[in-house]
Amino acid sequence: MILGLDGVEIGLIIVFMCLFGGILSGFPVAFAIGGAGVISFAIIAALDSAGLLIHYAIDTSSQVYMDLVHSGIKPDTVSVFRYPDLPRVAEAVFANGWETALNRNISFIVNRMNERVLAGQSIETLLAVLMFVLMGITLERSKIANDLLTTMARVFGPLPGGLAVSVVVVGAFLAASTGIVGATVVTMGLLSLPTMLRNGYSPELSTGVIAASGTLGQIIPPSIVIVLLGTLAGDLYSAAQEARAQAAGCTDALTFLGVPAVVSVGTLFQAALLPGIMLAFLYAAYAFGYALLNPSKAPAVAMAEASGEKISSYEALTWFLGVPVSLIGGAILLSMVGMIGSQSVDVDSYTDIGEGASLRTNVSEECAASMIELHGQAAWDVAIQQTAEIEASGGTQESRKLSEDELTAAVLDKINTAPPVGTGIATLAVMLALMLTTARGVVPSANPRPIMIGLIGTALMILTDILLISPVSSATATFVLMAIPTAIALYGCRTAIQRLASNELIRVVFPPLVLIVAVLGSILGGITNPTPAAALGAAGAIMLAAYRKLQDEGGSGKVIINSTLAVVVMILIGINFDLRINTSTVSAESWAAFFLAYAAYLYAGFGLLYACWVLYRTSVLSPVVRETAKVTSMVFTILIGSQLLNLVVISFGGEHYIQQFLKSYDSEFQVFLIVMLVLFVLGFVLDFLEIIYIVIPIVGPVIYGG
């Protein structure tokens, strides 16, 4: 025993010393990780062959151990940390020799690469990394950050510490746009640091707020960190909860938890959104408070006034707060009272399966005791009562096919109970009304007639839906009836768009904001998974950057705008028409809608290719693709190297040793704090990629099994 340490402990020290040494040596991290695994395994194998590494394991053949197991203690919960007085037996770190460990563990790297890198369930999610990286680098090279910083500085500059607050706001914006920490920090450092120092800001606050705001890219979705973590968290959580359920005496995690043990990337995005926004708010609050206490180190700065009409506080509160809150709140209120909702009359031809109890109660006594401890006695009693009621009514009802009369009655019931205004029409009307009223607030002195005409058209859309359109109206009839009111509303929106474009804040913030909402909304709304959403973000970033380049050159961006409108047309047609053309009978309106949607699809594709050509012509696309390839290659190379290092830790029992140490604590909160402390310390040396693929697979089964 060297220095009184167990052989496994010395092996862990050797692994992390090799890892830290390789990273700090300046050698590329992607290759240093794999090299650290090879070198550390060779050192441990040499020491083990020389008899210098001895592991003192629990003697499972001793009478004391057998008595402990016979008393009801599960063997997998017995460890040297929880029961240090148990008899020990000295054995080599590689019990069967390092050759066997090499054959059985290290050679498994090929399977790991196939499962987690080249194929397997996570490969589709990993493709999102490429798209998000492309999206972030494209937005970085399109100089959008420059416009955002200039605009936000004009908004917040007159406040104490306003430049620092503007950096935080732009940092949060870029974090949601790019998800790349390095790109955000470098961009804001080059753009904002000279301005802050020139206006008398302290170097400490200036550099600190830039570095802190740049790290928001790791937590605010869409984040590459969350995507990569999601590829591991789902499997780790599911396996850990299954092991937890079996340890509790239950057959599976669904029985024990009452809900499926599933964690997806979308769930992680949803969970990280609020903490990310709160963290950005705390950064801004700190900068503002620091400026109040130290006004000389963060003075207010009067920036050049933005172009556009000056508006009074009353007009700003009315059009930018009062009217939007009234419109959105009114729509929500009407939907709550049943005036707005789905008008679909689709009826399932089969009945629903009868609902079961909230918890499964047909379990063993040990499982029942564990479930009561987890859910509480009240929840268990409710489940028992529900089970008794279901059995008294003849058991759970199976699904059966409805008769023609039952189908007709169900359709009539849906028609009679349908709300007068459909969700789609109401949403479109609210969006158009918000655009029109905001344009009125941006230029209050302009002629209000076009805006009023647009609002009248919006009101006519609602009235047409109430008076002329029924739930059984065809898509063609709905389109014809809504054509005139929509045209009137769009006439007003044309003027509204021109007035909104005259406002610098809206012109700069709105395009990337729409892109962020489209990407996050499609994921959090359950419309699609992160990979197609990332592809949407990458395509949108390319078109946005191309439009910016065309504007800088004085060219026309009509092709880009029309391509965006083509995407909107595709979405509207897909929502309102049946585009299936492989059924036995296809109506004429379905064929017309299909070809129109196909034409819009082709034009949108042409617009994307045109945007790529614009970026290529202006020497933007080539460096973007080159940088994307570099970052993506680095990510996947680190992934492969970390798998090798993880297998080295497993080969001599290091992973099992760490997990047994964490399981020895009765308080899950203590385990959580220990892991957080370790990750905090490792963060000084390791990047998030190494932490995710080296540390999380070791501590994850314990944390996710809590």
C-alpha positions in Angstrom: 0.0 0.0 0.0 1.6 3.2 -1.2 1.1 6.3 1.1 -1.6 4.3 2.9 -3.8 4.5 -0.2 -5.8 1.7 -1.8 -4.6 0.5 -5.2 -7.8 1.7 -6.9 -7.3 5.2 -5.3 -3.7 5.4 -6.6 -5.0 4.3 -10.1 -7.5 7.1 -10.1 -4.8 9.6 -9.1 -2.6 8.3 -11.9 -5.5 8.7 -14.5 -6.3 12.2 -13.5 -2.7 13.3 -13.2 -2.1 12.0 -16.8 -5.2 13.8 -17.9 -4.4 17.1 -16.3 -0.8 16.8 -17.5 -1.8 16.2 -21.1 -4.3 19.1 -21.1 -1.9 21.6 -19.4 0.9 20.6 -21.8 -0.7 22.5 -24.6 -1.2 19.4 -26.7 -4.6 19.4 -28.5 -7.2 18.4 -25.9 -9.0 16.1 -28.3 -5.9 13.9 -28.6 -4.6 14.5 -25.1 -7.6 12.7 -23.5 -7.1 9.5 -25.5 -3.3 9.7 -24.9 -3.9 10.1 -21.2 -6.0 7.0 -21.2 -3.3 4.9 -22.9 -0.4 6.2 -20.8 -2.3 5.9 -17.5 -3.3 2.3 -18.3 0.3 1.4 -19.1 1.5 2.9 -15.8 -1.1 1.2 -13.8 -0.5 -2.1 -15.6 3.3 -1.8 -14.9 2.7 -1.1 -11.2 0.2 -3.9 -10.9 2.5 -6.4 -12.5 5.3 -5.3 -10.0 2.9 -6.0 -7.1 2.9 -2.3 -6.0 -0.9 -1.7 -6.4 -2.9 -3.7 -3.9 -6.7 -3.4 -3.6 -8.2 -4.4 -0.2 -11.7 -5.6 -1.1 -14.3 -7.0 1.2 -13.9 -10.7 1.9 -17.2 -12.0 0.6 -16.4 -15.5 1.9 -16.2 -14.4 5.5 -18.9 -15.3 8.0 -19.4 -11.7 9.0 -20.2 -10.7 5.5 -22.6 -13.7 5.1 -24.4 -12.8 8.3 -24.8 -9.2 7.1 -26.3 -10.3 3.8 -28.6 -12.8 5.5 -29.9 -10.0 7.8 -31.6 -8.4 4.7 -28.8 -6.1 3.5 -28.5 -6.2 -0.3 -25.0 -7.3 -1.5 -24.7 -4.4 -3.9 -25.1 -1.9 -1.1 -22.3 -3.4 1.0 -19.1 -1.4 0.5 -15.9 -0.6 2.4 -17.2 2.9 3.0 -20.5 1.9 4.6 -19.1 -1.1 6.5 -15.4 -0.3 7.1 -15.0 -3.0 9.8 -15.8 -6.0 7.5 -12.9 -8.4 6.9 -10.7 -7.5 3.9 -8.8 -9.5 1.4 -5.8 -8.2 -0.6 -5.9 -8.6 -4.3 -4.3 -7.1 -7.4 -6.0 -4.1 -9.0 -6.3 -6.2 -12.2 -7.6 -9.4 -10.6 -7.1 -11.5 -13.8 -4.1 -9.6 -15.1 -3.8 -6.5 -17.2 -4.0 -8.5 -20.4 -7.5 -9.7 -19.5 -8.5 -6.1 -18.7 -7.2 -5.0 -22.0 -9.2 -7.7 -23.9 -12.4 -7.3 -21.9 -12.6 -3.6 -21.2 -10.3 -1.5 -23.3 -11.0 -3.3 -26.5 -14.7 -2.4 -26.0 -13.8 1.0 -27.4 -14.9 -0.1 -30.8 -18.4 -1.0 -29.5 -18.6 2.3 -27.6 -17.7 4.3 -30.7 -20.3 2.4 -32.7 -23.0 2.9 -30.0 -22.4 6.5 -29.0 -20.5 8.2 -31.9 -21.1 6.5 -35.2 -24.5 4.9 -34.8 -26.9 4.0 -32.0 -29.8 6.0 -30.6 -27.8 9.1 -29.8 -26.4 9.7 -33.3 -29.5 11.6 -34.4 -29.2 13.9 -31.4 -25.5 14.4 -32.0 -26.3 15.7 -35.5 -27.9 18.7 -33.8 -24.4 19.7 -32.6 -23.3 20.3 -36.1 -26.4 22.4 -36.9 -26.2 24.5 -33.8 -22.5 25.1 -34.3 -23.2 26.2 -37.9 -26.0 28.4 -36.7 -23.8 30.1 -34.0 -20.8 30.7 -36.2 -22.9 32.1 -39.0 -24.6 34.6 -36.7 -21.2 35.5 -35.3 -19.8 36.2 -38.7 -22.9 38.2 -39.8 -22.0 41.1 -37.5 -25.4 40.9 -35.7 -23.6 41.2 -32.4 -22.3 44.6 -33.4 -25.8 45.9 -34.1 -27.2 44.4 -30.9 -24.5 46.0 -28.8 -24.9 49.4 -30.4 -28.6 49.3 -30.0 -28.7 48.0 -26.5 -26.0 50.6 -25.5 -28.4 53.3 -26.7 -31.2 51.9 -24.6 -29.3 51.2 -21.4 -26.4 53.6 -21.7 -28.0 56.5 -19.9 -28.5 54.3 -16.8 -25.7 53.8 -14.2 -23.7 50.8 -15.4 -25.8 50.8 -18.6 -23.0 49.6 -20.8 -22.4 46.6 -18.5 -26.1 45.8 -18.5 -26.3 46.1 -22.3 -23.4 43.6 -22.5 -25.4 41.1 -20.3 -28.5 41.5 -22.4 -26.6 41.0 -25.6 -24.7 38.1 -24.0 -28.0 36.4 -23.2 -29.2 37.1 -26.7 -26.1 35.6 -28.3 -26.2 32.7 -26.0 -29.7 31.8 -27.2 -28.6 32.4 -30.8 -25.3 30.6 -30.8 -24.9 28.3 -27.8 -21.1 28.7 -28.2 -19.2 30.3 -25.3 -15.9 31.1 -27.0 -17.6 32.8 -30.0 -19.7 34.9 -27.6 -16.8 36.0 -25.4 -14.5 36.9 -28.2 -17.2 38.8 -30.1 -18.3 40.9 -27.2 -14.7 41.4 -26.0 -13.7 42.9 -29.3 -16.7 45.0 -29.6 -17.6 46.2 -26.1 -14.4 46.2 -24.1 -12.8 49.2 -25.8 -16.0 51.2 -25.5 -16.4 50.4 -21.8 -12.8 51.3 -21.0 -12.9 54.5 -23.1 -16.0 55.7 -21.1 -14.4 55.2 -17.7 -15.5 51.7 -16.8 -13.2 49.8 -14.5 -11.2 47.0 -16.2 -12.4 44.5 -13.5 -16.1 45.1 -14.2 -15.6 45.3 -17.9 -13.7 42.1 -18.3 -15.8 40.3 -15.7 -19.2 41.1 -17.1 -18.0 40.0 -20.6 -16.6 36.7 -19.3 -19.7 36.0 -17.2 -22.2 36.9 -19.9 -20.3 34.7 -22.4 -20.8 31.7 -20.2 -24.6 32.1 -20.5 -24.2 30.1 -23.8 -23.8 27.0 -21.7 -27.1 27.2 -20.0 -29.5 29.2 -22.1 -31.1 27.0 -24.8 -30.4 26.0 -27.5 -27.1 25.0 -25.9 -24.6 22.5 -27.3 -23.8 21.6 -23.7 -27.4 20.5 -23.1 -27.5 18.6 -26.4 -24.4 16.6 -25.5 -25.6 16.1 -22.0 -28.9 14.8 -23.3 -27.3 12.1 -25.2 -26.0 10.6 -21.9 -28.6 11.7 -19.4 -31.5 9.8 -21.0 -29.8 6.4 -20.8 -28.2 7.1 -17.4 -31.4 8.2 -15.9 -33.4 5.3 -17.2 -30.9 2.7 -16.2 -30.4 4.3 -12.8 -34.1 4.4 -12.0 -34.5 0.8 -13.1 -31.8 -0.2 -10.7 -33.4 2.0 -8.0 -36.8 0.3 -8.5 -35.3 -3.2 -8.3 -33.4 -2.3 -5.2 -36.7 -1.1 -3.7 -38.2 -4.5 -4.5 -40.3 -3.5 -7.5 -40.2 -5.0 -11.0 -39.5 -1.9 -13.0 -39.2 1.9 -12.7 -42.7 2.6 -14.1 -44.3 0.7 -11.3 -42.1 2.3 -8.6 -42.3 5.9 -9.9 -45.8 5.9 -11.4 -44.4 7.7 -14.5 -42.0 6.6 -17.3 -38.3 7.2 -16.4 -37.5 9.4 -19.4 -35.3 12.4 -19.8 -34.9 14.0 -23.2 -33.0 16.9 -24.7 -36.3 18.8 -24.9 -36.9 18.3 -21.2 -33.4 19.6 -20.4 -34.0 22.6 -22.6 -37.2 23.3 -20.8 -35.5 22.9 -17.4 -32.6 25.2 -18.3 -34.6 28.1 -19.8 -35.8 29.7 -16.5 -32.4 29.3 -14.6 -30.6 30.8 -17.6 -32.9 33.8 -17.7 -32.6 34.3 -14.0 -28.8 34.1 -14.1 -28.7 36.8 -16.8 -31.0 38.9 -14.7 -28.8 38.5 -11.6 -25.7 39.5 -13.7 -27.5 42.6 -14.9 -28.7 43.4 -11.4 -25.2 43.0 -10.0 -23.8 45.4 -12.7 -26.5 47.9 -11.9 -26.0 47.7 -8.1 -22.2 47.9 -8.6 -22.7 51.1 -10.6 -24.9 52.6 -7.9 -22.3 51.9 -5.2 -19.3 52.9 -7.4 -20.6 55.5 -9.8 -17.1 56.5 -10.9 -16.2 53.0 -12.0 -19.4 52.5 -14.1 -20.7 55.9 -15.2 -23.8 56.6 -17.2 -23.0 57.2 -20.8 -25.0 59.3 -23.2 -24.9 57.5 -26.5 -25.9 58.9 -29.9 -29.7 59.0 -30.2 -31.2 56.4 -32.4 -33.1 57.4 -35.5 -36.8 57.5 -35.4 -39.6 59.5 -33.9 -39.6 60.4 -30.2 -42.6 59.1 -28.2 -43.9 60.1 -24.9 -44.0 57.8 -21.8 -47.8 57.7 -22.1 -47.7 56.6 -25.7 -45.1 54.0 -24.9 -47.0 52.5 -22.0 -50.2 52.5 -24.1 -49.0 50.9 -27.3 -46.1 48.8 -26.0 -47.6 47.5 -22.7 -51.3 48.2 -22.3 -52.5 47.1 -25.8 -50.4 44.0 -26.1 -51.4 42.8 -22.6 -55.0 43.5 -23.4 -54.9 41.6 -26.7 -53.0 38.5 -25.3 -54.9 38.5 -22.0 -58.2 38.8 -23.8 -57.4 35.9 -26.1 -56.4 33.7 -23.1 -59.5 34.7 -21.2 -61.8 33.9 -24.2 -60.1 30.5 -24.6 -60.7 29.8 -20.9 -64.4 30.5 -21.3 -64.7 28.4 -24.4 -65.0 31.1 -27.0 -61.7 30.2 -28.7 -60.5 26.7 -29.2 -60.1 23.8 -31.6 -62.9 23.4 -34.1 -61.8 20.0 -35.3 -64.6 17.4 -35.7 -62.2 14.4 -36.1 -63.4 11.5 -34.0 -61.5 8.4 -33.2 -63.2 5.3 -34.5 -62.2 3.4 -31.4 -63.1 4.1 -27.8 -60.3 5.1 -25.3 -58.9 2.5 -23.0 -60.3 3.0 -19.5 -58.1 4.9 -17.2 -56.1 2.9 -14.6 -55.1 3.8 -11.1 -52.6 6.5 -10.5 -50.2 3.8 -9.1 -49.9 0.1 -9.6 -51.0 -1.6 -6.4 -50.6 -5.3 -7.3 -47.0 -5.4 -6.0 -45.0 -7.2 -3.4 -45.0 -6.0 0.2 -41.5 -4.7 -0.1 -42.3 -2.7 -3.2 -45.5 -1.4 -1.6 -43.5 -0.2 1.5 -41.0 1.5 -0.8 -43.8 3.2 -2.9 -45.5 4.5 0.2 -42.2 5.9 1.4 -41.7 7.6 -2.0 -45.3 8.8 -2.8 -46.8 9.1 0.7 -49.6 7.2 2.4 -52.3 9.5 1.0 -51.3 8.8 -2.6 -51.1 5.1 -2.0 -54.6 5.2 -0.4 -56.0 7.0 -3.4 -54.5 4.4 -5.8 -56.0 1.6 -3.7 -59.4 3.3 -3.8 -59.1 3.8 -7.6 -58.1 0.1 -8.1 -61.1 -1.0 -6.0 -63.5 1.2 -8.0 -62.1 -0.1 -11.3 -62.5 -3.7 -10.2 -66.0 -3.1 -8.9 -67.0 -1.7 -12.4 -65.8 -4.8 -14.1 -62.1 -4.0 -14.6 -60.4 -1.7 -17.0 -62.4 -1.2 -20.2 -60.8 -2.3 -23.4 -60.9 -0.3 -26.5 -63.6 -1.2 -29.0 -64.7 0.1 -32.4 -67.6 2.5 -32.5 -70.7 1.8 -34.6 -71.9 4.2 -37.3 -74.5 5.7 -35.1 -72.0 6.2 -32.3 -69.6 7.9 -34.7 -72.4 10.2 -36.1 -73.4 11.1 -32.6 -69.8 11.8 -31.6 -69.3 14.1 -34.6 -72.6 16.0 -33.9 -71.6 16.5 -30.3 -68.2 18.0 -31.4 -70.0 20.3 -33.9 -72.5 21.5 -31.3 -69.8 22.1 -28.6 -67.2 23.6 -30.9 -66.1 27.2 -30.0 -67.2 29.9 -32.3 -63.6 31.0 -33.1 -60.9 28.6 -34.1 -57.5 28.6 -32.5 -55.6 29.2 -35.8 -57.8 32.2 -36.8 -57.6 33.7 -33.3 -53.8 33.3 -33.2 -53.3 34.9 -36.6 -55.7 37.8 -35.7 -53.8 38.5 -32.4 -50.4 38.4 -34.2 -51.7 40.8 -36.9 -53.2 43.1 -34.3 -50.0 43.2 -32.3 -48.1 44.1 -35.4 -50.5 46.9 -36.3 -50.7 48.4 -32.8 -47.0 48.2 -32.2 -46.5 50.1 -35.5 -48.9 52.7 -34.3 -46.8 53.2 -31.2 -43.5 53.4 -33.1 -44.7 56.3 -35.2 -47.7 57.8 -33.4 -47.8 61.0 -35.5 -48.1 59.2 -38.8 -51.4 58.8 -40.6 -53.4 56.2 -38.6 -55.7 55.3 -41.5 -53.8 52.3 -42.9 -53.4 50.9 -39.4 -57.2 51.4 -38.7 -58.0 49.6 -42.0 -55.7 46.7 -41.0 -57.4 46.5 -37.6 -60.8 46.5 -39.3 -59.7 43.6 -41.5 -58.5 41.7 -38.4 -61.9 42.2 -36.7 -63.6 41.1 -40.0 -61.6 37.9 -39.8 -63.0 37.1 -36.4 -66.5 38.0 -37.4 -66.3 35.9 -40.6 -65.1 32.9 -38.5 -68.1 33.4 -36.1 -70.8 34.0 -38.7 -69.9 32.2 -41.9 -67.4 29.4 -41.1 -68.6 26.3 -39.3 -66.5 23.4 -38.0 -67.5 21.3 -41.0 -66.5 24.0 -43.6 -64.0 22.7 -46.1 -60.5 24.2 -46.3 -61.3 25.8 -49.7 -64.5 27.4 -48.4 -62.6 28.8 -45.4 -59.9 30.1 -47.6 -62.4 31.9 -49.9 -64.4 33.4 -47.1 -61.2 34.6 -45.3 -59.5 36.0 -48.4 -61.1 39.5 -48.3 -60.8 40.1 -44.6 -57.2 38.8 -44.6 -56.3 41.0 -47.6 -57.7 44.1 -45.8 -55.6 43.2 -42.7 -52.5 42.6 -44.8 -53.0 46.0 -46.5 -52.6 47.6 -43.1 -49.7 45.3 -42.2 -47.8 46.4 -45.2 -47.7 50.0 -43.9 -47.0 48.6 -40.4 -44.0 46.7 -41.5 -42.5 49.8 -43.1 -43.0 51.8 -39.9 -41.6 49.0 -37.7 -38.5 48.8 -40.0 -37.9 52.5 -39.2 -37.3 51.7 -35.6 -33.7 50.6 -35.0 -34.4 48.5 -31.9 -37.1 46.4 -33.7 -35.1 46.2 -36.9 -32.1 44.8 -35.1 -33.7 42.6 -32.4 -36.7 41.2 -34.2 -35.0 38.9 -36.9 -32.7 36.9 -34.5 -35.5 36.9 -31.9 -37.9 35.2 -34.4 -35.2 32.7 -35.2 -34.7 31.9 -31.5 -38.4 31.6 -30.9 -38.8 29.3 -34.0 -36.0 26.9 -32.8 -37.0 26.8 -29.1 -40.7 26.9 -29.8 -40.5 23.9 -32.1 -38.6 21.9 -29.4 -40.4 23.0 -26.3 -43.8 22.9 -28.0 -43.3 19.2 -28.9 -43.5 19.9 -32.6 -40.1 18.3 -33.4 -37.0 17.1 -31.8 -33.7 19.1 -31.5 -32.1 17.9 -34.7 -34.7 19.3 -37.2 -35.0 22.4 -35.0 -31.3 22.9 -35.2 -31.5 22.5 -39.0 -34.2 25.1 -39.1 -31.9 27.4 -37.0 -28.9 26.8 -39.3 -31.0 27.6 -42.4 -32.5 30.7 -40.8 -29.1 31.9 -39.7 -27.7 31.5 -43.2 -30.6 33.4 -44.7 -30.4 36.1 -42.0 -26.6 36.6 -42.6 -27.2 36.7 -46.4 -29.9 39.4 -46.0 -27.5 41.4 -43.8 -24.7 41.1 -46.4 -27.1 42.2 -49.2 -28.2 45.2 -47.1 -24.5 46.2 -46.5 -23.9 46.1 -50.3 -27.0 48.1 -51.0 -28.6 45.2 -52.8 -32.1 43.9 -52.6 -33.1 41.2 -50.1 -36.4 40.4 -51.8 -35.4 36.8 -52.6 -34.6 36.1 -48.9 -37.8 37.8 -47.7 -39.9 35.9 -50.3 -38.3 32.6 -49.3 -39.2 33.3 -45.7 -42.8 34.0 -46.8 -42.7 30.7 -48.8 -41.9 28.9 -45.5 -44.9 30.6 -43.9 -47.1 29.6 -46.8 -46.0 26.0 -46.4 -46.9 26.0 -42.7 -50.3 27.5 -43.3 -51.1 25.1 -46.1 -49.9 22.1 -44.0 -52.1 23.2 -41.1 -55.3 23.9 -43.1 -55.2 21.3 -45.9 -54.9 17.5 -46.2 -51.7 17.1 -48.2 -51.9 13.3 -48.4 -51.9 12.2 -52.0 -51.3 8.5 -51.6 -54.8 7.7 -50.4 -57.4 6.0 -52.5 -59.3 9.2 -53.2 -57.7 12.6 -53.4 -59.8 15.7 -53.7 -59.1 18.5 -56.1 -58.4 21.0 -53.3 -55.8 18.5 -51.8 -54.0 18.3 -55.2 -54.1 22.1 -55.5 -52.8 22.6 -52.0 -50.1 20.0 -52.5 -48.7 21.6 -55.6 -48.9 25.0 -54.1 -47.0 23.8 -51.0 -44.5 22.0 -53.2 -43.9 25.2 -55.2 -43.4 27.1 -51.9 -41.0 24.4 -50.8 -39.0 24.7 -54.0 -38.8 28.4 -53.7 -37.7 28.2 -50.1 -35.0 25.8 -51.1 -34.0 28.2 -53.9 -33.8 31.0 -51.4 -31.5 29.0 -49.1 -29.2 28.2 -52.0 -29.2 31.8 -53.1 -28.3 32.8 -49.5 -25.4 30.3 -49.6 -24.2 31.8 -52.9 -24.4 35.3 -51.4 -22.3 34.3 -48.4 -19.9 32.4 -50.6 -19.5 35.4 -53.0 -18.7 37.7 -50.0 -16.2 35.2 -48.6 -18.3 34.4 -45.5 -19.5 30.8 -46.2 -16.0 29.3 -46.6 -14.7 30.3 -43.2 -18.0 29.4 -41.6 -18.0 25.9 -43.0 -14.3 25.5 -42.2 -14.8 26.6 -38.6 -17.9 24.5 -38.2 -15.9 21.4 -39.4 -13.1 22.2 -36.9 -15.5 22.6 -33.9 -17.5 19.5 -34.8 -14.4 17.4 -35.4 -13.1 18.5 -32.0 -16.3 17.5 -30.3 -16.4 14.1 -31.8 -12.7 13.4 -31.3 -13.1 14.4 -27.6 -16.1 12.1 -27.4 -14.0 9.1 -28.7 -11.0 9.9 -26.5 -13.2 10.3 -23.4 -14.8 6.9 -24.1 -11.3 5.3 -24.0 -10.4 7.1 -20.8 -13.7 6.0 -19.2 -13.0 2.4 -20.1 -9.6 2.7 -18.5 -11.2 3.8 -15.3 -13.7 0.9 -15.5 -10.9 -1.6 -16.2 -9.3 -1.4 -12.7 -12.5 -0.8 -10.8 -12.3 3.0 -10.5 -15.8 3.7 -11.6 -17.3 1.1 -9.2 -15.1 2.5 -6.4 -16.3 6.1 -6.8 -20.0 5.0 -7.1 -19.7 2.9 -3.9 -18.2 6.0 -2.1 -21.1 8.2 -3.2 -23.7 5.5 -2.3 -22.3 5.4 1.2 -24.0 8.7 2.1 -27.6 8.4 3.3 -28.5 11.9 2.3 -28.9 12.5 -1.4 -28.4 16.2 -0.8 -24.9 15.5 0.5 -24.0 13.5 -2.5 -25.3 16.3 -4.8 -23.1 18.8 -3.0 -20.1 16.6 -3.2 -20.5 16.1 -6.9 -21.1 19.8 -7.5 -17.9 20.6 -5.6 -15.9 18.1 -7.6 -17.3 19.5 -10.9 -16.5 23.0 -9.7 -12.9 22.1 -9.1 -12.6 20.1 -12.3 -14.0 23.1 -14.2 -10.7 24.9 -13.6 -8.9 22.3 -15.8 -11.5 20.5 -17.9 -13.9 21.9 -20.5 -17.6 21.0 -20.4 -17.0 18.3 -23.1 -14.5 16.4 -20.9 -16.7 16.7 -17.8 -19.8 15.4 -19.7 -18.1 12.4 -21.2 -15.6 11.5 -18.5 -17.1 12.5 -15.1 -20.9 12.3 -15.8 -20.8 8.5 -16.8 -19.1 7.8 -13.5 -21.3 9.9 -11.1 -24.4 9.9 -13.2 -25.8 6.5 -12.1 -25.7 7.6 -8.5 -27.1 11.1 -9.0 -29.8 10.0 -11.5 -30.7 7.0 -9.3 -31.7 9.3 -6.4 
